[in-house]
Every structure is written in structure tokens, then in C-alpha cells.
Amino acid sequence: MAWPEGVARVILPSIDSTSLEAVRQMPQVPTWFLGLQQTAAKGRRGRAWSMPAGNFAASLIWRPAGNPGDLALRSFVASLALHDVLSGMGVQGLSLKWPNDVLLNGGKLAGILLESPAPGFLVLGMGINLIAAPAPAQVEAGALAPVSLLEASGLRVTPDAMLEALAAAFATREAQLATWGFPPIRTAWMQHAARVGQPVTARMVTETVEGIFEDVDDDGHLVLRTATGQRRITAADVFFGGAPCS
């Protein structure tokens, strides 16, 4: 697929964080920043993200069109775009975990982080274990076991090649969102969702909710069937089978 028109790219041999660099430069056109080595990567809630050379760390900064309230929907767009890329390469065993992870054979392959550094701007950071996954000691207790693409599938992809493919796939899915809204993205995402119909636990800042994962609604909220009725979860760390997997 061709590189998307009107989108720039910056490839950095080494950087503390591609998302931090995106904010420092604050370009006026949509721009992907790819770090071949990233020294201060982070995930959700400020957690450290292991980033050895050869893995993928990139961030897109842009001014999304549409309703500012829809910014969070880009985690679905991004995870679905990565699923498109990997499935197109013949990778099997992929699934999507609400709200922001891509799984391979049930292990965490990739994570997505959204941040809004200034009004109208959105930074989408993506980390993918292309060649190596963190050691068990580097992962918080109870978290989903991380996996790498090379180790789990035998497929070797360079960060540059992944960026080329991912930028094109993301532009296609973003155009779909802009044209048709969230419903087609939601439908496609749910076709690959992990643990639908199974028990999950959603841990929020002030509350923990257990229930059956039923759906994702039209606003991107997690829908659980609980002992006291249906609940819609806006933001949470989700655990599978009672064990943390964030």
C-alpha cells in the first residue's frame, strides 16, 4: 500500500519517546514519528514499556476531524488497522482487547496510548513487540504474558516496513471513520474482540466491576452484564479470568 497522501514521517535513530518528540515538534501536518531506539517508552497510566532495538515504537500526531468527544475512538481505529496489516501478512491467532491492545495467541503483542497535548491535537502512540517481548520479571504481576511477532509467528518485520504498512492501513480506517462514523469500525472490531461472552473484571479508580463481556457500544464503552444489570464502562483496566492483564 502507498504511503498516505498529506502525511509526513520522521525516522529517529534514538529518542526518549516518540510521543514526547511529536509534542515537542507539534507539526502542522499529520506526522508519524518512528523511533528505532526508544529510551523512555511508556504505556497506559504511565507504566514503563520495554523497547529493545528492532521492536516498533511510533507516534502519529494530527488534528482529527469531527467531534472532540470521539478522540478515544482512535484506539479502535489503530488496533483494527494493525490487525489489518498483520492478518494481511498471514498472521493467525490475532485478537483485540478493549480498549487498546492487540493480542497474538492470547499474549500481548501491541499496546496503544492516546494523549491530547493541546486543544485539537491527538497523539497516538503504538508499541509492537516485533522481535522480542519483555521478560516475565519486567511485567507487572498478573499481567497478560507479552509475546513477540517473530517468536510467536516466525515472521520478521522491520520497524520501517511496519510503519509503511501501518500508516496506510490507519489512513484507510480513519477515512472510514470520517465517512461513516463509528458503527462500521465497531462492527469490524467486535469480529476480532477477545473474550466476548466470557467473564472479565473492569478495574476503575474507585470501583471494580465483574461481569460478562457482552459488547462495545456506539460510544466505544465496554458493555458488561453484571449481577445487578448491564453496565457501561468508559475507562478501566480489564482483567481476564480474574487475573490482571492490563
C-alpha positions as CSV (number, residue, x, y, z in Angstrom):
1,M,0.0,0.0,0.0
2,A,1.2,3.5,-0.8
3,W,2.2,6.0,1.9
4,P,-0.9,8.2,2.7
5,E,-1.0,11.5,0.9
6,G,-0.5,14.6,3.1
7,V,1.1,12.6,5.9
8,A,4.7,13.2,6.9
9,R,7.1,10.9,8.6
10,V,10.2,11.4,10.8
11,I,12.6,8.5,11.5
12,L,14.7,8.9,14.5
13,P,17.7,6.7,15.3
14,S,17.2,7.2,19.0
15,I,14.7,9.1,21.0
16,D,13.4,9.2,24.6
17,S,9.8,8.9,23.4
18,T,8.2,9.3,20.0
19,S,5.1,10.8,21.6
20,L,7.2,13.3,23.5
21,E,9.1,14.2,20.3
22,A,5.8,14.6,18.5
23,V,4.6,17.1,21.1
24,R,7.9,19.0,21.1
25,Q,7.7,19.5,17.3
26,M,3.9,19.9,17.1
27,P,3.9,19.8,13.3
28,Q,1.0,21.4,11.4
29,V,0.5,18.4,9.1
30,P,-0.2,14.8,10.3
31,T,3.2,13.2,11.1
32,W,4.4,9.8,12.1
33,F,7.5,9.7,14.3
34,L,9.3,6.4,14.3
35,G,12.0,5.7,16.9
36,L,14.4,2.9,16.0
37,Q,15.5,3.0,19.7
38,Q,13.3,4.5,22.4
39,T,14.8,5.1,25.9
40,A,11.7,6.3,27.9
41,A,8.7,4.5,26.4
42,K,5.5,4.4,28.4
43,G,2.1,2.8,28.3
44,R,-1.2,3.4,30.0
45,R,-1.2,5.2,33.3
46,G,2.5,6.0,33.0
47,R,3.6,2.4,33.1
48,A,7.0,1.6,31.5
49,W,7.0,-0.1,28.1
50,S,10.0,-2.2,27.2
51,M,11.5,-1.2,23.8
52,P,14.6,-3.1,22.6
53,A,16.1,-2.2,19.2
54,G,14.2,-4.0,16.5
55,N,10.8,-3.5,18.1
56,F,8.3,-0.9,16.9
57,A,7.7,2.4,18.6
58,A,5.9,5.1,16.7
59,S,3.5,8.0,17.3
60,L,1.2,9.9,15.0
61,I,0.2,13.4,15.8
62,W,-2.6,15.2,14.0
63,R,-5.7,17.3,14.3
64,P,-8.6,14.8,13.9
65,A,-11.7,15.9,12.2
66,G,-15.1,15.5,13.8
67,N,-16.3,15.7,17.3
68,P,-13.7,16.1,20.0
69,G,-15.6,13.6,22.1
70,D,-14.7,10.9,19.5
71,L,-11.0,11.2,20.0
72,A,-10.9,8.0,22.2
73,L,-12.4,6.0,19.3
74,R,-9.0,6.2,17.6
75,S,-7.8,3.3,19.8
76,F,-10.3,1.1,17.9
77,V,-9.2,2.5,14.6
78,A,-5.5,1.9,15.4
79,S,-5.9,-1.6,16.8
80,L,-8.1,-2.6,13.8
81,A,-5.5,-1.1,11.4
82,L,-2.8,-3.2,12.9
83,H,-5.0,-6.3,12.7
84,D,-5.5,-5.5,9.1
85,V,-1.8,-5.3,8.5
86,L,-0.8,-8.5,10.3
87,S,-3.7,-10.6,9.0
88,G,-2.7,-9.4,5.5
89,M,0.8,-10.8,6.2
90,G,-0.8,-14.2,7.1
91,V,-0.5,-13.9,10.9
92,Q,-3.1,-16.1,12.6
93,G,-4.3,-16.1,16.2
94,L,-4.9,-12.3,16.5
95,S,-7.5,-10.7,18.7
96,L,-8.3,-7.3,20.1
97,K,-8.6,-6.4,23.8
98,W,-10.7,-3.5,24.9
99,P,-9.7,-0.7,24.8
100,N,-6.2,-0.6,23.3
101,D,-4.3,-3.9,22.9
102,V,-3.6,-6.3,20.1
103,L,-3.1,-9.9,21.2
104,L,-1.4,-12.8,19.5
105,N,-2.2,-16.3,20.7
106,G,-3.7,-14.7,23.8
107,G,-0.5,-12.8,24.7
108,K,0.0,-9.0,24.4
109,L,1.7,-8.1,21.1
110,A,1.0,-4.4,21.0
111,G,-0.3,-1.5,23.0
112,I,-1.8,1.8,22.1
113,L,-1.8,5.1,24.0
114,L,-3.8,8.2,23.2
115,E,-3.0,11.6,24.5
116,S,-4.2,15.1,23.7
117,P,-1.3,17.5,24.4
118,A,-3.2,20.6,23.2
119,P,-6.7,21.5,22.1
120,G,-7.5,19.9,18.8
121,F,-4.3,17.7,18.7
122,L,-4.2,14.0,19.3
123,V,-1.1,11.8,19.7
124,L,-1.5,8.1,19.0
125,G,1.5,6.1,20.3
126,M,1.9,2.4,19.3
127,G,4.4,-0.1,20.6
128,I,4.7,-3.5,18.9
129,N,6.9,-6.4,20.0
130,L,8.2,-7.2,16.6
131,I,11.3,-9.3,17.6
132,A,11.3,-9.5,21.3
133,A,8.9,-9.4,24.3
134,P,9.7,-8.3,27.8
135,A,10.9,-10.9,30.2
136,P,8.4,-12.1,32.8
137,A,10.2,-10.2,35.5
138,Q,9.6,-6.9,33.6
139,V,5.9,-7.4,33.6
140,E,3.6,-6.5,36.5
141,A,2.2,-9.4,38.5
142,G,-0.8,-11.0,36.9
143,A,-0.4,-9.1,33.5
144,L,-1.0,-10.9,30.2
145,A,2.1,-12.6,29.1
146,P,3.8,-10.5,26.4
147,V,4.7,-12.1,23.1
148,S,6.7,-11.1,20.0
149,L,5.7,-11.4,16.4
150,L,8.9,-13.2,15.5
151,E,8.8,-15.7,18.3
152,A,5.1,-16.4,18.0
153,S,4.7,-16.5,14.3
154,G,8.2,-16.7,12.8
155,L,7.5,-13.5,10.8
156,R,10.3,-11.0,10.8
157,V,9.2,-7.4,10.0
158,T,11.4,-4.3,10.3
159,P,10.1,-1.2,12.0
160,D,10.4,0.8,8.7
161,A,8.3,-1.8,6.9
162,M,5.7,-1.9,9.7
163,L,5.4,1.9,9.6
164,E,4.9,1.8,5.8
165,A,2.1,-0.7,6.1
166,L,0.5,0.6,9.3
167,A,0.3,4.3,8.1
168,A,-1.6,3.2,5.0
169,A,-3.9,0.9,6.9
170,F,-4.6,3.5,9.6
171,A,-5.4,6.2,6.9
172,T,-7.9,3.8,5.3
173,R,-9.6,3.0,8.6
174,E,-9.5,6.7,9.7
175,A,-11.2,7.7,6.4
176,Q,-13.8,5.0,7.1
177,L,-14.5,6.6,10.5
178,A,-14.7,10.1,9.0
179,T,-17.1,9.0,6.2
180,W,-19.4,6.5,8.0
181,G,-18.8,7.2,11.7
182,F,-18.0,4.6,14.4
183,P,-20.6,1.8,13.6
184,P,-18.5,0.1,10.8
185,I,-15.3,0.3,12.9
186,R,-17.2,-1.1,15.9
187,T,-18.6,-4.0,13.8
188,A,-15.2,-4.9,12.4
189,W,-13.5,-4.6,15.8
190,M,-16.1,-6.8,17.5
191,Q,-15.5,-9.5,14.9
192,H,-12.0,-9.8,16.4
193,A,-12.7,-9.0,20.0
194,A,-11.2,-11.2,22.7
195,R,-13.3,-12.9,25.4
196,V,-16.8,-11.9,24.1
197,G,-19.3,-13.8,26.2
198,Q,-16.8,-14.6,28.9
199,P,-16.2,-13.2,32.4
200,V,-13.9,-10.1,32.8
201,T,-13.1,-7.7,35.5
202,A,-13.0,-3.9,34.9
203,R,-10.9,-2.1,37.5
204,M,-11.5,1.6,37.7
205,V,-10.0,4.2,40.0
206,T,-12.8,4.0,42.6
207,E,-14.6,0.7,41.7
208,T,-14.1,-2.8,40.4
209,V,-16.8,-4.4,38.3
210,E,-17.1,-8.1,37.4
211,G,-19.3,-9.3,34.6
212,I,-19.7,-10.9,31.2
213,F,-18.3,-9.0,28.2
214,E,-21.3,-8.5,26.0
215,D,-20.5,-5.7,23.6
216,V,-18.9,-2.4,22.8
217,D,-21.5,0.3,22.4
218,D,-21.7,3.1,19.9
219,D,-19.5,5.4,22.1
220,G,-16.8,2.8,22.4
221,H,-17.7,1.9,26.0
222,L,-17.3,-1.6,27.3
223,V,-20.7,-3.3,28.0
224,L,-20.8,-5.8,30.8
225,R,-23.7,-8.0,32.1
226,T,-23.4,-8.0,35.8
227,A,-25.3,-9.5,38.7
228,T,-27.1,-6.1,39.1
229,G,-27.8,-5.4,35.5
230,Q,-26.0,-4.1,32.4
231,R,-23.1,-1.7,33.0
232,R,-21.3,0.6,30.5
233,I,-17.6,1.2,31.4
234,T,-16.0,4.3,30.0
235,A,-12.4,3.7,31.0
236,A,-10.8,0.8,33.0
237,D,-8.1,-1.8,33.2
238,V,-9.6,-5.0,32.1
239,F,-8.7,-8.4,33.6
240,F,-9.4,-11.8,32.1
241,G,-10.5,-14.7,34.3
242,G,-9.9,-12.6,37.5
243,A,-6.2,-12.1,36.7
244,P,-4.8,-8.7,35.8
245,C,-3.9,-8.4,32.1
246,S,-3.5,-4.7,31.6
